[in-house]
Amino acid sequence: MAIATLAIAELTIAEAAIAEVKDRPHVMLTNKPARFPRTGRLLRHADFERVYKEGRRHFSATMTVFYLGRLGEESVEGKRAGTPAAHGLRVGFTVGRALGGAVQRNRMKRRLREAVRMTRPVTGVAADVVINPKKSLLAADFENVLKEVSRAFGVIGQKLAQKPSGGN
């Protein structure tokens, strides 16, 4: 009798999880959690500063995206001992205290991280990207955030592809 009750309880939990996934189509149905790999992240303060000072900007309703193209051999990461040069996009996030308390700031970073993970191009230009959200990101639908991040990556790809190879 206890086994049957346990099976019914597990079935109800499974049904609830499936219903939750149907409400959120961006959630993947795999046992292995999706990762935002370390090689795809912008980690060092110097890299953030370089993107801010030398890079370009793209504005949208819920975020400002700073970006700077990288040349293969001139990558700062490639010069560190034991670290291979990163290919593709490296993305970092900055959320200032003016945007809210720790809970709101962390929620913004989680939403952006998931949107980047889902829309990030696998191949393409090598660039460092820093995303600064605006307060309106908290109220925006996740689908809109996905569209804006995807559009920003498209603009970055276009702008860096048409940029002459002599300058950076």
C-alpha positions in Angstrom: 0.0 0.0 0.0 2.8 2.4 0.9 4.6 1.6 -2.5 1.4 2.5 -4.4 1.1 5.8 -2.5 4.8 6.6 -3.2 4.3 5.8 -6.9 1.3 8.1 -7.1 3.3 10.9 -5.3 6.2 10.5 -7.7 3.8 10.6 -10.7 2.2 13.8 -9.4 5.6 15.4 -9.0 6.6 14.3 -12.5 3.4 15.7 -13.9 3.9 19.0 -12.1 7.4 19.2 -13.6 6.2 18.5 -17.1 3.4 21.1 -16.7 6.1 23.6 -15.5 8.2 22.9 -18.6 5.2 23.3 -20.9 4.8 26.8 -19.4 8.4 27.6 -19.9 9.4 26.2 -23.4 13.0 27.5 -23.1 13.7 24.8 -20.4 15.5 21.8 -21.8 14.3 18.3 -21.1 17.7 16.7 -20.4 19.2 15.1 -17.3 22.5 16.9 -17.8 22.3 20.6 -16.8 23.3 23.0 -19.5 26.4 25.0 -18.5 27.8 28.4 -19.3 31.4 27.3 -19.9 34.3 29.1 -18.3 35.9 29.6 -21.7 32.8 31.5 -22.8 32.9 34.0 -19.9 34.7 37.2 -19.4 36.3 36.9 -16.0 39.2 39.4 -15.6 38.7 43.0 -14.5 41.3 44.1 -17.1 39.2 42.5 -19.9 36.1 44.3 -18.7 38.0 47.6 -18.7 39.4 47.0 -22.1 35.9 46.4 -23.6 34.6 49.6 -21.9 37.5 51.8 -23.1 38.2 50.5 -26.5 34.9 48.8 -27.5 31.7 49.9 -29.2 28.1 50.0 -27.8 24.7 48.6 -28.8 21.6 49.9 -27.1 18.3 48.2 -26.6 15.2 48.6 -24.4 16.4 46.4 -21.5 20.2 46.5 -21.8 23.4 48.1 -23.1 25.9 45.8 -24.8 29.5 46.7 -25.0 31.7 44.7 -27.4 35.2 44.5 -28.7 36.6 42.2 -31.4 39.6 40.0 -30.5 42.4 39.0 -32.8 43.5 35.3 -32.4 47.1 35.8 -31.2 46.5 39.0 -29.3 44.0 37.5 -26.9 44.8 38.5 -23.3 43.7 35.0 -22.2 46.1 33.4 -24.6 49.1 35.0 -23.0 48.4 33.6 -19.6 50.4 30.4 -18.8 48.4 27.2 -19.4 45.4 29.0 -20.8 44.5 28.5 -24.5 43.3 31.4 -26.6 39.5 31.6 -26.5 37.5 31.4 -29.7 34.1 32.9 -30.3 32.3 35.2 -27.9 33.3 35.7 -24.3 30.4 37.3 -22.3 30.5 39.1 -19.0 27.7 40.9 -17.0 27.8 43.9 -14.8 24.9 44.9 -12.7 25.4 48.0 -10.5 24.0 48.6 -7.1 21.8 51.4 -8.4 19.6 48.7 -10.1 18.4 47.2 -6.9 19.2 45.0 -4.0 21.2 41.8 -4.3 18.2 39.6 -5.0 17.1 41.8 -8.0 20.7 42.1 -9.3 21.2 38.3 -9.1 17.9 37.7 -10.8 19.0 40.0 -13.7 22.2 38.1 -14.0 20.5 34.7 -14.0 18.0 35.8 -16.7 20.8 37.3 -18.9 23.0 34.3 -18.4 20.3 31.9 -19.5 19.4 34.1 -22.5 23.0 34.2 -23.6 23.4 30.5 -23.1 20.3 29.8 -25.3 21.1 32.3 -28.1 24.9 32.4 -28.2 26.3 31.6 -31.6 28.6 28.6 -31.5 30.8 29.9 -34.3 31.5 33.3 -35.5 33.6 36.3 -34.7 35.9 36.3 -31.7 34.8 39.1 -29.5 34.5 40.1 -25.8 31.0 41.3 -24.8 29.8 43.0 -21.6 26.1 43.3 -21.0 24.8 46.0 -18.7 21.1 45.5 -17.9 18.6 48.3 -17.3 16.0 48.2 -14.5 13.3 47.4 -17.1 14.9 43.9 -17.5 13.1 42.6 -14.4 9.7 43.4 -15.8 10.4 42.2 -19.4 9.1 38.9 -20.6 11.9 36.3 -21.0 11.0 35.9 -24.7 11.7 39.6 -25.2 15.0 39.3 -23.4 15.9 36.4 -25.7 15.1 38.4 -28.8 17.1 41.4 -27.6 20.2 39.3 -26.7 19.9 37.4 -30.1 19.6 40.7 -31.9 22.6 42.1 -30.1 24.7 39.1 -31.1 23.6 39.6 -34.7 24.5 43.2 -34.7 27.9 42.4 -33.1 28.6 39.8 -35.8 27.6 42.2 -38.6 29.6 45.2 -37.2 32.7 43.2 -36.5 32.5 41.4 -39.9 32.5 44.6 -41.8 35.2 46.2 -39.7 38.6 46.3 -41.6 41.1 43.7 -40.4 43.9 46.4 -39.9 42.2 48.0 -36.9 40.6 46.9 -33.7 
